[in-house]
Amino acid sequence: MNDLGKKSALITGGTKGIGYGIAEALLKEGINVAITGRTKETAEKAAKNLNSKGNDRAQAIGLEADVRDYKSQQNAVEAAIDKFGGVDIVIANAGLGHFNSVEDITIEEWKETIDTNLSGPFYSLKASVDQLKKNKGYFISISSLAGTNFFKGGSAYNASKFGLTGFTQAAMLDLRDHGVKVSTIMPGSVSTHFNGNEPDAKDAWKIQKEDIGKLVVDLLKMNPRALPSKIEVRPTMPPSK
Ligand SMILES: NC(=O)c1ccc[n+]([C@@H]2O[C@H](COP(=O)([O-])OP(=O)(O)OC[C@H]3O[C@@H](n4cnc5c(N)ncnc54)[C@H](OP(=O)(O)O)[C@@H]3O)[C@@H](O)[C@H]2O)c1
């Protein structure tokens, strides 16, 4: 993708964690960014923080948009087009996890996990695919190593992320003929607010959110002829068990 400075991105779930880290990295490249979250307050507050870094090359806006709702994703895409003139990059990042044995996980927890982590990225891509085709854009989903490695207590989360990995790879085959790049990033442990975590010094061994931001920028800058379609990234030195 050339001329990053003229591009615009939509990042779902950019109010904190990995989505926020990606927003920071894209803004530094001069890419305008629309971030979403479940409430107007969290989304606008995060956008204000992003804009307070004194970057005059690009701007962030915060939008209330729930990835579980297709109409909400359509509205977010429209709002980004109204503000920035188009959408070139979509990062389907919003996600959560409920971890429990299959006996104990509730129907509500199962549904929330699948609706957010699997149907959400589908709605985000469905709502933006015309823009991505028009602009020869890039769609990146944030899956997880849990999208290829299953574990005890992971029934809902593993199902959502295995599904997301498969969905993204199939979409890559559908869209590359139209000049749209599609990749999925599958991180191991990242220092974020995921599952109630409070990022602090105990997380120093983990991947940091800016590392994922850098990885996204590297993908965007890759030669148009090359497409790393499925990227696993893990901490180099996890604590020994
Ligand atoms: N942290 C890790 O170790 C790790 C590893 C592999 C993959 N991942 C994946 O990385 C992604 C980001 O997670 P994170 O670690 O950055 O967690 P996080 O710090 O908890 O951030 C999650 C983000 O998702 C947003 N979100 C949640 N549900 C949403 C919905 N229905 N609609 C719109 N936004 C929603 C949250 O926004 P609001 O709360 O403002 O709505 C927040 O911005 C997830 O898909 C997760 O599965 C994380």
The ligand as an ORCA input file, in Angstrom:
! r2SCAN-3c Opt
* xyz 0 1
  N      -4.598     -9.484     25.133
  C      -4.226    -10.654     24.624
  O      -3.402    -11.389     25.210
  C      -4.778    -11.097     23.292
  C      -4.153    -12.172     22.654
  C      -4.641    -12.591     21.411
  C      -5.707    -11.951     20.831
  N      -6.307    -10.902     21.475
  C      -7.440    -10.254     20.818
  O      -7.156     -8.883     20.648
  C      -8.386     -8.174     20.506
  C      -8.339     -6.932     21.377
  O      -8.299     -7.326     22.732
  P      -7.409     -6.590     23.831
  O      -6.459     -7.582     24.358
  O      -6.901     -5.311     23.317
  O      -8.527     -6.366     24.979
  P      -9.059     -5.050     25.723
  O      -7.928     -4.240     26.255
  O     -10.095     -5.571     26.674
  O      -9.789     -4.224     24.560
  C     -10.944     -4.714     23.931
  C     -11.516     -3.664     23.008
  O     -12.665     -4.234     22.335
  C     -13.757     -3.333     22.465
  N     -15.016     -4.081     22.411
  C     -15.409     -5.147     23.126
  N     -16.639     -5.560     22.745
  C     -17.025     -4.717     21.748
  C     -18.175     -4.627     20.927
  N     -19.209     -5.480     21.062
  N     -18.242     -3.643     19.993
  C     -17.206     -2.771     19.843
  N     -16.090     -2.796     20.594
  C     -15.991     -3.768     21.536
  C     -13.515     -2.598     23.777
  O     -14.159     -1.321     23.739
  P     -15.234     -0.802     24.831
  O     -14.960     -1.544     26.109
  O     -14.956      0.662     24.919
  O     -16.547     -1.137     24.211
  C     -11.996     -2.417     23.729
  O     -11.647     -1.278     22.969
  C      -9.492     -9.157     20.863
  O     -10.096     -9.633     19.679
  C      -8.760    -10.282     21.576
  O      -9.422    -11.504     21.463
  C      -5.864    -10.447     22.688
*
